């Protein structure tokens, strides 16, 4: 049975969103597949600044996710793959959500909006890099219609990962 997805609003991250991201991601469960420990505020300050540049230059970024009341829940969106390994030169879709919002469909709703925006700017394909143990994110890739393209071992964490791909051009 398909349930209705919640209303999610996406906006280009602000300076204040760096503080909100830092606060809501300061949770070992949220960071389990992102290095295992919370990042310093400066990491989120740099990340939000970089995302504003991506949006201005490319028309997409990791947008701040807001719930129905305007509360920051996390981010979702797309950016050029930042690593020097893996899908260099490709566009990665990704998401991170505060623990209290898990299991309600927010990421799926926001990721679908992201895909619509990426199609609108003419992006032909997108990849998702997901830790093989992250069942929640793997489920999102399936709901988005992504296909498993590769299994790999991440060079730093030495953990198994999956690369998923979705062709955005319907032809």
C-alpha positions in Angstrom: 0.0 0.0 0.0 1.4 3.4 -1.0 1.0 6.1 1.6 0.8 9.8 0.8 4.1 11.5 1.1 4.5 14.4 3.4 4.9 18.0 2.3 8.5 19.0 2.1 9.9 22.4 1.1 13.5 22.7 -0.3 15.5 25.9 -0.2 19.0 27.0 -0.9 20.9 26.6 2.4 21.5 29.8 4.4 24.3 30.6 6.8 21.8 29.8 9.6 21.2 26.4 8.1 24.8 25.4 8.9 24.0 25.8 12.6 20.8 23.8 12.2 22.5 21.0 10.3 25.3 20.9 12.9 22.6 20.5 15.7 20.4 17.9 14.0 23.3 15.8 12.7 25.0 15.7 16.1 23.7 12.2 16.6 25.6 8.9 16.3 22.7 7.2 14.5 22.5 10.0 11.8 26.3 9.9 11.4 26.7 6.1 11.3 27.3 6.0 7.6 29.0 9.4 7.4 32.2 8.8 9.4 30.5 7.7 12.6 30.9 11.0 14.5 29.5 14.5 14.3 31.4 17.1 12.3 32.5 20.5 13.6 30.3 23.5 12.8 33.0 24.8 10.4 32.3 21.7 8.2 28.7 22.7 7.8 29.6 26.3 7.3 31.8 25.3 4.3 29.2 22.8 3.0 26.3 25.3 3.0 28.6 28.0 1.3 29.6 25.4 -1.3 25.9 24.5 -1.9 25.0 28.1 -2.5 27.7 28.3 -5.1 26.5 25.1 -6.8 22.9 26.4 -6.9 24.1 29.7 -8.4 26.4 28.0 -11.0 24.4 24.9 -11.8 20.8 25.4 -10.7 21.0 22.6 -8.1 22.6 21.8 -4.8 22.0 20.0 -1.5 19.0 22.0 -0.5 17.8 22.4 3.1 14.7 20.3 3.8 11.9 22.0 5.7 8.8 20.4 7.2 5.3 21.7 7.0 6.0 24.2 9.8 9.3 25.5 8.3 11.5 23.5 10.7 14.9 22.4 9.2 15.0 18.6 9.0 18.2 18.0 7.0 19.2 18.2 3.4 18.7 16.6 0.1 19.7 17.4 -3.4 22.6 16.9 -5.8 26.1 18.0 -6.3 29.2 17.1 -8.3 30.8 14.0 -6.7 33.3 15.5 -4.3 35.8 12.6 -4.1 38.9 11.8 -6.1 37.8 8.2 -6.4 34.4 6.7 -7.5 32.1 8.5 -10.0 34.4 11.5 -10.6 32.7 14.0 -12.9 29.2 12.7 -12.2 26.4 14.2 -10.3 25.5 12.6 -6.9 22.1 12.7 -5.4 22.1 12.5 -1.6 20.3 13.1 1.6 20.7 13.3 5.4 17.9 13.7 7.8 17.6 14.4 11.5 16.8 11.2 13.5 13.4 12.4 14.7 12.2 12.6 11.1 13.1 9.1 10.0 10.5 6.7 8.7 7.9 9.3 7.6 8.6 9.6 3.9 10.4 13.0 4.0 13.5 11.8 2.2 11.6 10.1 -0.6 9.3 13.2 -1.1 12.3 15.5 -1.1 14.4 13.3 -3.4 11.5 13.1 -5.9 11.4 16.9 -5.9 15.1 16.9 -6.4 14.8 14.6 -9.5 12.1 16.9 -11.0 14.5 19.9 -10.5 17.4 18.0 -12.0 15.4 17.0 -15.1 14.3 20.6 -15.4 18.0 21.8 -15.7 18.6 19.0 -18.3 20.8 16.7 -16.3 20.8 13.3 -18.1 21.7 11.0 -15.2 22.4 10.9 -11.5 24.2 8.5 -9.1 23.8 7.7 -5.4 26.7 6.4 -3.4 25.3 4.4 -0.4 27.0 2.3 2.3 26.0 -1.3 1.8 24.7 -1.5 5.4 22.5 1.6 5.1 19.1 -0.2 4.5 17.1 3.0 4.8 19.0 4.8 2.0 19.0 1.7 -0.2 15.2 1.6 0.2 15.0 5.2 -1.0 17.1 4.5 -4.1 14.6 1.7 -4.9 11.6 4.0 -4.4 13.3 6.4 -6.8 13.7 3.7 -9.4 17.5 3.7 -9.3 19.4 0.6 -10.3 22.5 -0.9 -8.6 25.4 -0.3 -10.9 28.5 -1.3 -8.9 29.6 -2.6 -5.5 32.9 -1.2 -4.2 35.1 -0.8 -1.2 35.4 2.9 -0.1 39.1 3.8 0.1 39.0 5.6 3.5 36.4 3.7 5.5 37.2 0.3 3.8 33.4 -0.3 4.0 31.5 -1.9 1.2 29.4 0.6 -0.8 26.9 0.6 -3.7 26.7 3.0 -6.6 23.1 3.4 -7.9 22.2 5.2 -11.2 19.1 6.7 -12.6 18.7 8.0 -16.1 16.7 11.2 -16.0 16.1 11.5 -19.8 12.8 9.6 -20.4 13.7 8.8 -24.0 
